[in-house]
């Protein structure tokens, strides 16, 4: 008779992958990857606002206070907005694409709105609040290695990599016929 630990070591030593299969991502949680996953594109695809606020040309804020007309509102999920004209700003929300030319997002708490225009009473400080295109990962970058168990973090990486299907190892099936005497 052998111990449980010895039996497990024997089983692990004999275990071999059963091949793999391509499955939908929504069925992949807790499965084990059989291939390396690389990004199909960069993320984010374009520069995005990291805060709710106003996209501006920082050069327009060198002398404050200054009032800038709000050219447009840009929401998360919007297509690429037109370039931002100098002397204007755009109301922008977290996750929205930053218009070309804008080099800062001033958080909404630091801006007053009067008659449809944004009033900047002081020069912005702190971060620019813009997530650069490709700042999470670049096209072709390895996101997950083969052999990785697909936990919730790995599932997020799969979704970010634009994967709707993934190749995983097949699950073993086992049967244990009993006669009653071994119990």
N, C-alpha and C positions, 0 to 999 in steps of 0.2 A: 504494500500500500504506500502511496506517495502523498505528500502534503498538498494542500490547495495551491500554495505558491509554486511548488514544483510542477504541478499540473498546468498552471497558467503559463509558466515559462516554456513548457513543452508545446502548448497550443500556439503561443506567440512565435516560437521558432519554426513551426510548420505552416503558419498562416501565409497566404499569398493573395494579392489582389485578384478579384474575380473578373477583371476587365472593367471597362468603364461604359458610361452611357451619357448621352446629351439630354439634359432635362431643363424644364422651365425654371427660371430663377425663383419663382414663388414656391417651388417644391425643394429648393436646395438647402434650406436652413438645416444645420447640424450634419450635413453630408460632408464628404472629404474630396477636395479638388484633385483631379487627376492630371491637370495641366496648369501651366503658369498662365496668369491672367495679366494682359498688358492693356494699357489705355488705348482706345481707338482714336481719341482726340484729346486735346488739352482741356483742362478744367481750372477755372471757368473759361468758357470759350471766348468771352470778351471781358473787358474791365467792368466790374460791378460795384455798385454802391454798397458799402458795409454798414451804412446808417441811413435813417430817414433824415432828410435835410435838403440842402440846395447845392446843386452842382455849379461850380463857378470857375472862371479863369482867375487864378490867384492874383495875377497882376491887376485885376479890377478892384482888389481890396487893399491896395497899398496906401490909399488915403481913406480914412474912415472918420466919421460915418459916411456911408455911401448907400444909395438906394438904387437897386437894379430891377428892371422889369422882369417878371417871370415869363419866359418865352413858352414854356410848356410844362406839363407834368409827365413824369416817366415812372411807370409802375413795373414791379417785378414781372418777368415773363414777357415784357414788351420786346418788339423787334428793335434792331439798332436805330436809335433816334438820329435825326440830322445833327450835323456839327453845331456846337454852341457858339453863337455869335458873341464877339467881344462886347462888353457893356450890358450883357443880359445874364440871367441865371435860369436854371431849370429846377423845378420842384422834383425831387427824386426820392424814391423809397428803397428800403433795404432790398438788395438782390436785383435791382433794376440796372440795365446797361447804362454806363456813363457815356454821355455824348462826347464825340471827338472834340478836342480842344479844352475840355474841362480837366483841371488838374487837382481839384480838391472838392470834397463834399463838406460843407459847413453844416454841423448838426442843427436840427430844427430848434433846439433849445437856445441857440445863440443867435437866432434871427427873429426879427419882428416883421409882421406882414401889415402893410398899410396900403389901402386902395389897390390891391392886386400886385403890389411890388414888394420885394424883399428888402428890408432895411438891416444893414450890417453895421452895428454900433462900434465894434472893436475888431481888430485884426484876429484872424483865427489862430489858434494855437493847438498843439497836440498833433495827432495823426492826420493824414490826408483822407482817411476813411474810404479808400478805394482799394478793392481787391484786384490786382493786376491779372490780365489774361494769362493762363497757364501757371498761376501761383500755387495751385493745389498739386497739379501734375501735368506733365507734357505728354504728347502723343508718343506711344511706344514705350512709355515708362512701365516697368513691372510694378503691379499693384499687389498681387498675391502670388505666392509660390505654390507649386504642386505639393500636395500632402497637407495643406492647411484645412483645418476643420472650419466650416463656414458658420461662424458665430455671427452675432448681430453686427459687429464692426466690419467683418469681411463682406457681409451682405450689402452694407452701405457702399463699400468699395466696388462691388460688382455692379451695383446700380449706377454709380458715378462713372464707371467705365463703359456705360451704354450697353451692357450685356443683358439680353432678355433670356438667354440660355447659357448653360455652363456644363462643362464636362466633369463628371464626378465618378468616383469608384462605385461599382454596383454594391448593393447591400447583400450580405450573405443571408441565406435562408437555412434554417436548421430545423430538424424534426427529431423528436425524442420519443420513439415508441416505448411504451411501458406495458409490462404484464402484471404488475402489482407486487411481484415477489421482491423486487429491489427496494421497495418502500419499507 
